[in-house]
Amino acid sequence: MAYSGLLIFHILMGTTGLFSGIGAMIIKKGTKHHYTVGNVFFVSMLLMASSGVYIAASRSISLSVMGGLFTFYLVASSWMTVWRKKKEIGFPEMAITLFAFGIGLLGYSFGLEANASTTGLKDGEAAAPYFVFGTFAILGGISDIRMMIKGGYSGTQRLVRHLWRMCIALLITAISIFLGNTQVFSEEIRQSQVLFLPVILILASTLYWLFRVKLSKRFKWKAI
């Protein structure tokens, strides 16, 4: 299979994002190493998502466009949450909120296109996944508005917002790599179902950390 330079770059950034995201989950929170690995995750994921959107748009793969845009939103808003000081909001938060609603409207537009077509498809996909992405993006935007109304988050709320957005972006990346591109793996690997393992582990880690942060008193006072 021939790969363009941009596609190779996209794959490299996705791989970097996957490993740095896993590293950020494992490394002790609040340490210098965690911040460093987290920044690598942030940059590589934004580059991966941006290049993925461009590639998908040029090939008329609308569902991948939605996935890339939503991943970009999750990573940017997650990083912004800890980049900002506690209880601080401004233009970046407003911009990312509008971006979320824009993704939502695009998703619903694609979904309605699929429903209106004679085949019931938009670029080979049914309406449902477009509506799902659109709905989650709008829910993210509503969450952003709630955060801004409260004047920003601090403590546990701030940490949870950062955590779930980073983890879901990582989960989308893992699904794309291991389940969305199974053709790059051998037949033996595909039949063994081992490709589901990274996705399951990331999902389990996400639930673990959310549960721990929500319930642990240690995180109620720790500033990040």
C-alpha positions in Angstrom: 0.0 0.0 0.0 1.4 3.4 -1.0 1.2 6.2 1.6 1.4 9.9 1.0 3.7 12.1 3.1 0.7 13.6 4.9 -0.8 10.2 5.6 2.5 9.0 7.1 2.6 12.2 9.2 -1.0 11.5 10.4 -0.1 8.0 11.4 3.0 9.1 13.2 1.1 11.7 15.1 -1.6 9.3 16.0 0.9 6.8 17.3 2.6 9.4 19.3 -0.7 10.6 20.7 -1.7 7.1 21.7 1.5 6.3 23.6 1.8 9.7 25.2 -1.8 9.6 26.2 -1.3 6.2 27.8 1.8 7.6 29.5 -0.1 10.6 30.9 -2.6 8.1 32.4 0.1 6.1 34.1 2.6 8.8 35.2 1.9 10.3 38.6 -0.4 13.3 38.2 0.9 16.8 39.0 4.5 15.9 38.3 6.8 17.6 35.8 6.9 14.3 33.8 3.1 14.3 33.6 3.0 17.8 32.3 5.7 17.1 29.7 4.0 13.9 28.4 0.7 15.7 28.5 2.0 18.5 26.3 3.3 15.9 23.8 -0.1 14.3 23.8 -1.8 17.7 23.3 0.4 18.7 20.3 0.5 15.3 18.6 -3.3 14.9 18.9 -4.1 18.3 17.5 -1.7 17.6 14.5 -3.2 14.1 14.1 -6.8 15.4 14.1 -6.0 18.3 11.8 -4.2 16.2 9.2 -6.9 13.5 9.5 -9.7 16.0 8.8 -7.9 17.3 5.7 -7.2 13.8 4.4 -10.8 12.7 5.1 -12.3 15.8 3.5 -10.2 15.4 0.4 -11.4 11.8 0.1 -15.0 12.5 0.9 -15.0 10.4 4.1 -17.4 12.6 6.1 -17.6 10.4 9.2 -13.8 10.6 9.6 -14.1 14.4 9.2 -16.6 14.4 12.1 -14.3 12.1 14.2 -11.3 14.4 13.6 -13.1 17.6 14.4 -14.6 16.1 17.6 -11.2 14.8 18.7 -9.7 18.2 18.1 -12.4 19.8 20.2 -11.9 17.4 23.1 -8.2 17.7 23.2 -8.2 21.5 22.9 -10.8 22.0 25.6 -9.2 19.4 27.9 -5.8 21.2 27.6 -7.4 24.6 28.0 -9.0 23.5 31.3 -5.6 23.0 33.0 -3.8 25.7 31.0 -6.1 28.3 32.5 -5.9 29.4 36.1 -8.7 28.2 38.4 -11.9 30.1 38.0 -10.7 31.8 34.9 -12.4 32.0 31.5 -12.1 34.2 28.4 -12.3 34.3 24.6 -10.6 30.9 24.1 -13.5 29.2 26.1 -16.1 31.1 24.0 -14.4 30.1 20.8 -14.1 26.4 21.6 -17.8 26.4 22.7 -18.8 27.9 19.3 -16.6 25.3 17.6 -18.4 22.5 19.5 -21.8 23.7 18.3 -20.4 24.1 14.8 -19.4 20.4 14.9 -22.8 19.5 16.1 -24.6 21.4 13.3 -22.3 19.8 10.8 -23.0 16.3 12.1 -26.8 16.9 12.0 -26.4 18.3 8.5 -24.6 15.2 7.3 -27.2 13.0 9.0 -30.0 14.8 7.3 -28.2 14.5 4.0 -27.9 10.7 4.5 -31.6 10.5 5.4 -32.6 12.5 2.3 -30.5 10.4 -0.1 -32.0 7.6 -2.2 -29.6 5.1 -0.6 -30.0 6.4 3.0 -26.2 6.9 3.1 -23.8 9.8 3.2 -20.4 8.8 1.9 -21.2 5.2 2.6 -22.4 5.8 6.1 -26.0 5.8 7.5 -27.4 8.8 9.3 -27.1 7.4 12.9 -23.3 7.9 13.4 -23.4 11.5 12.1 -26.3 12.2 14.6 -24.3 10.6 17.4 -21.2 12.7 16.8 -23.4 15.8 16.4 -25.3 15.1 19.6 -22.1 14.6 21.6 -20.5 17.8 20.3 -23.6 19.8 21.2 -23.6 18.2 24.7 -20.0 19.2 25.0 -20.9 22.8 24.0 -23.7 22.8 26.6 -21.2 21.6 29.2 -18.9 24.5 28.2 -21.7 27.0 28.6 -22.5 25.7 32.1 -18.8 26.0 33.0 -18.7 29.6 31.8 -21.9 30.5 33.7 -20.2 29.3 36.9 -17.2 31.5 36.1 -14.9 28.5 35.5 -14.1 25.4 37.5 -11.7 24.6 40.2 -10.7 21.5 42.2 -12.5 18.2 41.4 -14.7 19.7 38.7 -11.8 21.1 36.9 -9.9 17.8 37.0 -12.9 15.7 35.9 -13.5 18.0 32.9 -9.8 17.7 31.9 -9.7 14.0 32.5 -12.8 12.8 30.6 -12.1 14.9 27.5 -8.6 13.7 27.3 -9.5 10.1 27.8 -12.4 10.1 25.3 -10.1 11.7 22.7 -7.6 8.9 23.4 -10.3 6.3 23.2 -11.5 7.6 19.8 -7.8 7.4 18.6 -7.5 3.8 19.8 -10.7 2.8 18.1 -9.6 4.4 14.9 -6.2 2.7 15.0 -7.1 -0.8 16.1 -10.7 -1.2 15.0 -11.1 1.3 12.1 -8.0 0.1 10.2 -8.0 -3.7 10.8 -6.9 -4.2 7.2 -3.3 -3.2 8.2 -3.1 -6.1 10.6 -2.6 -9.8 9.7 -5.4 -12.2 9.5 -4.2 -14.0 12.6 -4.3 -10.9 14.7 -7.8 -9.9 13.4 -9.2 -13.4 14.2 -7.7 -13.4 17.7 -9.8 -10.4 18.7 -6.7 -8.9 20.4 -7.4 -5.6 18.6 -10.2 -5.0 21.1 -7.8 -5.2 24.1 -6.2 -1.6 23.8 -9.7 -0.1 23.5 -11.0 -2.0 26.5 -8.0 -1.2 28.6 -8.3 2.6 27.8 -12.0 2.5 28.6 -11.4 0.7 31.9 -8.6 3.2 32.8 -10.9 6.1 32.0 -13.7 4.8 34.2 -11.1 4.0 37.0 -9.7 7.5 37.0 -13.1 9.2 36.8 -14.3 7.1 39.7 -11.1 7.8 41.7 -11.2 11.5 41.1 -14.9 11.9 41.9 -14.7 9.9 45.2 -11.2 10.4 46.5 -10.8 13.1 49.1 -7.2 13.5 47.9 -8.2 15.1 44.7 -10.7 17.5 46.3 -8.0 19.8 47.6 -5.2 19.1 45.2 -4.6 22.0 42.8 -3.5 21.4 39.2 
